Amino acid sequence: MNNIILVIIMLTVLLGTLYPLFADALNLGKISVGPPYFNFFFVPFMALLCIFMAMGPLALWKKTNMMQMWSLLKHPLTISLVIAAIFPLVYGMAIVSVPRLPCLLRPG
């Protein structure tokens, strides 16, 4: 699964890099693809990749079922969610709305 996500990320970069060149070559106008495009796609894919990377070292090849995986990851997941909930309170950051996914935390 990690390989699939990495290929999707690679294709996203390729599309974001080459699309403005093709649009300009075909006289479709000048298009600029910048950080908002890449942030919009990279944040969800990288979050998904981090989840699978956490599961990877614990999984035995084709032998670990979901219940075993859950029993291995429930304590680290709980601890990380508690830390994620406390972090904005300790450092004075406000959680912004979901449509602004690339910048989930901003100084408040």
N, C-alpha and C positions, 0 to 999 in steps of 0.2 A: 504494500500500500504506500510505503514511503516513496518508492520509485515513481509511482503514478503521480503523486502530489508534486514531486520534484520536476517531472516532465511537464505538468500543467503550469508550474511556475516558470519553467524555461520557455514554454510557448507564449506565456503572457508577456515576458520580456521581449521575445522575438517580435510579437505582434506590436507591442508598444514602440519598438525601435524601428521596425520596417514600415509600418502603416503610414506614418507621415512622409516617408520617402516615396512610397508608391503613390500616395495621394498627390504629392507635388509633381511627380513624373507624369501622371495621367491628367494633369490640369484640373484636379478636383478641389483645388484651393490649398492654402497653407494651413496645416494642422499642427498644433504643438501638443505633444503628450508629455506631461511633466509629473511631478511628485503626486498630485491628487489621483491620477490614474493608477500609478504603481501602488500607492498606499491603499487604495480601495480594494485592489485584488490581493496584495501581499498579506495584509493583516489577517484575513480569514484563513488563507491557505497556510500561512506560517503557524497560526494557532492550531490548526488541524495537524500539521506536521509535528508540532511539539507534543501533542497528545499521543500520536503514534510512536514518537521517539521515546516517550516515557514507558510505553507498553512493550516496546521491542526487546530490551534486555531481559525482561522477565518472562517472556513467552518462549516456550519450547517449540521447536519446529513441528507444526501440525499436531501437537499433543495437548496444548493448553486450551481448555474451553473457557467460555465467558465467565462462568461462576468462579473458576480458579483465578482468573485475571482480576475479577472484582474483589475477591478476598485478599489478593496481593496489593491492590491499589486503593482500597477504601480508606485506609488511614492516611497515606500521603495526600490523597485527594481532599480529605476533610481538613487536614492541616493547611494545605495550600489555599483552600477556599476561605478559611478563617483569616489567614494572613492577608489575602486579597481584600477581604471586607474591612479589616482593621487599618490597612495601609493608608487609605485616603483620610481616615479620621486622624491618624497620628501626624501625617505630614501636611494636613490642611489643604487637601485637594478635593475638588468637587467632581463627581461623576457626571459627565455630560451625556446628552441624548444619544441613542443608538445610531441614528443616521450619520453621525459624525464619528464613525468607527475608527479612523486612523488616529484620532487623538482622544482616547477614552478618559484620560485624566488631564485636567488643566489646573493651574494654580487658582485657588478659590479664595 
